[in-house]
Amino acid sequence: MIKNILIFVFVSISSMCWAQLSVAVMVDKDTFFIGSPVTLSYRINVPSDVNLTSLDFNSLLEIENLAFPQDSNYFDKKMDATVLDGGDFQINDQNMIVTKDNKPIPLQGIIKMAFYNVGGFRLPVPKLGHLSAAKELPLERKVIMIFPPAGLTQDSLAIMPIKPVMLENATWEDYIWILYTLLGLALLGFLAYFINKKINAKEETTVVEEVIVKLPAHVIAISALDKLKEKKMWESGNVKGYHSELTHIIRQYIEDRYGVQALEMTTSQLSKEMTSIKLNKEVSGQFIEILQISDIVKFAKGEAGPEINEKFMNNAYSVVKMTKQAEDIGTE
């Protein structure tokens, strides 16, 4: 008798859940590296009396970092995320809302994401748009952890999140050109006055225009890489300085080559900008890999082995040569 009652209760509860509005989201594992693809599987249950008009996935770009309350000095408040593949929902970073548009809204599918900072978060669900009074049944959602990428030694006990590139404070040396300019102008004025007074005649001033020849972006970058290689900084123990100069060269090249303000962007912002300019995924992936690992070495107290330092130098030469402008081909 008791067994029959339990079966009846279980069937009743299952029927109630199936008849209610709900969103289930799953993922194949619960730990990922920064920048690696995370595949989210969504299944949406819509009762027959509910007319689903839209799915709003903006929650994917506004995910709270569960690690932030534990240490707000080292963890970002929100997870820095981007959509790699919108799947059947056909969403992207610029359009996160799915509407009918004369075709049914998908009730299941996958979305591939990438996260660019360290932390943890609970899987987000889309906001369901409908005109009925039906309430969404809350379902348990899994917690995902994001860790730094592989390639660092195990000596680091605490890894800080990647932070935006820090700009150096201006010094008096940055403004010394003003003094030189003023002295030059004063000297020119004195000479003009002296000549005019001495010969008491009008002299025709010949203005000589200085022609500045700007070298191609890839020539400048390769020259800078050659100089960095000759310094042998990481071989002598200055790994942080080596990665700082390497990332500066890469960012300067991207800025000169594509007109992107790469020196002022975070690594994740630069990754999105590369997508918008339709840069080859393989090439942009190599650029971002160098910048991400270098950011961790500079700001997160990570340590990179000799093979990684040498690999990134070779990759830097490779991507510069692969992406040089067509009219510059043949110029080394």
N, C-alpha and C positions, 0 to 999 in steps of 0.2 A: 504493500500500500504506500509506504513512504517513498519507495523507489519510483513509483508511478507519479507521485506528486512532484518529485524533483525533476523528472523528465518533462512534466507539463510546464513547470516554472521556467526551465531552461529554454524550451521551445517558445514560450510566450515572450521571454526577454529578447531572444534572437529575432523574433518577428518584429518586435517593437523597434530594435536597432536598425533592422533592414528597412523599415518603413520610414525612418527619420532621415533628415538631411545631415550628411556627414562627409568629412574629408579625411582620408587615410594617406599618410606619407611614410615611405620606407626608404632605407638605404642599405647597401650590401655590407658595409662595415662601419665602425664608429670612430676610426682614426684616419687622418689624411695628412699629407705634407702640404706646405704652403704652395699654392699654384697648381697642385695636381687636380685632375677632374674629379668632381663629386657628383655621382648620378642619383638624382632624387626621383623616386617612383611615386606618382600620385594616382589615387583612385577616389572618385567622387560618386557618392550615392545620392540620387535625387528622386524623391517619391513622385508618383504619377500625378499628384495634384499640385506640384510645384513647377513653375515655369522659370527655368534658369536663364537669366539674361546676360550675365557676364561673369568672368573670373578675373580678379585683381591680384596679380602676383607681385605688387610693389613691396610686399613684406620681405621678399628675398633680398632687397637692397637696403633694408632697414633692420637688420638682425642685431639684437642686443648681444654683446659679448658677456657671457656668464662669468668670465675671469676678471672683468673690470672691477667689480666690488671688492674682490680679494686684494688687488694691488693696482690702484688707479695710476700709479707712477709709471708702470711698465706695460700695461695692457690698454689697448684702445677701447673706447666705449662701445663702438659698433664694429661689426665685422666688415672688412673691405672686400666686397664681392662683385663678381661679374658673371653674366650669362654666356656660357660657351656655346650652348646648343639648346634652342627652345623646343625641340622635338615636335610632337603633334600639336602642342599649344602655340607654336610659332611666335614666342615672345623673344625680346632682346632688351638690352639695357635702356633703349630709348622708348620702347613700347612694351609695357608689362601687363597690359589689360587685354583679355580675350573677349570678343563680343560675337554675336551670331553672324552678322554680315551675310545673311541669306543661306547660312549653313549651320548645322548643329554644332554646339560647343563640345569639344572632346571631354569625355568623363574619365579618361585615364590616359596616362602617358608618362614620359620621362623628361626631365630637364637636367642638363649638365651645367654645373656651376664650378667656379674656381674662387678660392679665398686667399687673400694676400696678407693676412696678419695672424699672429698666434692667439689662440683662445679656444673657447667652447661655446656652443649655442644649441638651442633646441630647434628641431626641424620646423620651419615655418609652413603655414598653410595659406592658400589664397582666400581672399574675401569673396564670398558668393553673393552675386547680385540677383535678387528675385523680388517679386511684388507680394508674395504670400506672407502669412504670419508664422510660417514654420521656423522653428529654432534649430540651429545647427547642433548636432550631438557632439559633445567634446570627446575626442579620442586621445589616448596617450601618444606623445610624440618623443622620439628618441633624441638623446643628446650626442652631438658630434664634437670631436676634439681636433684642432688643427695644430700641427707641430712644424718646426723649422725643417727645411728640406734636407735630404741626405747629403753627405759629403763632408760634414764637420766631424772633428774628433770627439771622443766621449769625455774629455777632461772638463768640459764646461758643465757646471752643476745647475746653473740657472740661465735660461735663454730669454733675453729681452725681445720684445716685438720690433719689427722693422719700423723705423721712424723716417719721416721725410729727410732728405739731404739737408744738412745744416750749412747755412751760408756764413762765411767769415765776416766779422765786424770790420768796417772800414777803418783804415789808419791814415796818418798824415801822408804816408807814401803814396796813397791812392790819389791824393790831390796835388802832388808836387808839380804835375804838369801845368797847373794854373800859374804857379810861380814862374816857371820857365817861359810860359806864354807872355806874361806881363813883362818880364825882363827883355824878352825878344822884341816886344812892341816898343818898349822904352828906348832900346838901342836903335831900332829903325827910325824912330821919331827924331832922336838926337842926330843921326847921320843925315837925315833929310834936311833938318834945320841948318846943320853946318854947311852942307853942300850948297844949299840955297843962298846962304849968307856970303859964302866965299866967292862964288862965281857970279852971284846976283843975276841968275838966269833961271828960267824955267827948264827943268829937266823932265823929259818924258819918262815916266815910270813904267818900266817893263814888268809886268806881272808874270811870274813864272808859276805855272800850275804844276803842282806835284801830282804826278800820275801814280796812283797806287794800284799795283797789279795784285789782285787777290787770287791766291792759288786755289785749285780745286779742293773740295772738302776732303776727298780721300787722300790727297797728297799731304795735306796738313796732318791728318790723323795718323798716317803711316809713319811720318817723320817723328811725331810725338811718341808713338809706340816704340820706335827704334831707340829714342833717347831714354825712355823708361826702362827698356830692356837692358841698355848699357849700364844703368845705375845699379842693377843687381840688388834691389832693395829687399825682396823677400828672402834672397839667399843669405843676406847679412842680418836677418831677424826683424826687419821693419815691414812686417806683413800688412799691418793696418795702413801705413803710408803707401805701400804698393797698390792696395786695392782702392785707396782714395784717389790716387792719380789715374789708375786704370778706368774707374767709373767716370771721372771727369773727362777723359779723352773720348770715351764712348758717347757720353751725353753731348759733348761739344760737336762731335761728328754728326750725330743725329740732328742737332739743331742746324748746323751748316748745310747738311745734305737735304733735309726735308722741310726746313723752315718751321720746325716745332720747337717751342720753348722748353727743351728737354732739361736744361740746367735748373729750371725753377719747378719742375714737376716731381712728385713722388714716383717711386717705381711702378706702383699700381696705376697711377694716372697716365704714365708714359705707355704702359701696356695697352690701355684702352685707346690712346691716341694712335698707336701703331695700327690697331684694328681699323680705326676710322680712315686712315690714309691707305688702307688696303695693302699693307706691307706683307710680303710672303710669310706665312706662319712659321716656317722652319727658321727663317732669318730672324724674325722678331722673337722667336723662342730662345735663340742663342743670345740675342741682346739682353733679354729679360733675365735669363739664367745668370749671366755675368753680374748684372746689377743686383739681383736678389741676394746671391751669395756674398757679394762684396758688401752690401748693406749690413748683413748679419755680422760679418767680420768686423766692420767699422763700429757698429752701434750695439750689437748684441753680445759682445765679448766672445764671439765664436773664433775658432781656429781652423784655418784651411791648410791642408797638407801640401807638400811641394808639387805633387802631381796635379792638384787642382789649380795652383798658381800658374804652372806652365801651360796647362790646358786652356785656361782663360786667355792667356796671352796669345796662343795660337788661334783660338776662336775669334779673338778681336781682329787679328790680321785677316782672317778668312771672311768675316761678315763685311768688313770694310771693302775688301776687294770685290766681293760678290755684288755689293750695292752701289758701287761708284756709278756716276752718271754716264750715259751712253756716249756723250761727246768727249768724255775724258778717257775712254777706253784706249789703251796704248800708252797713257801717261803714267809713269811710276813716280 
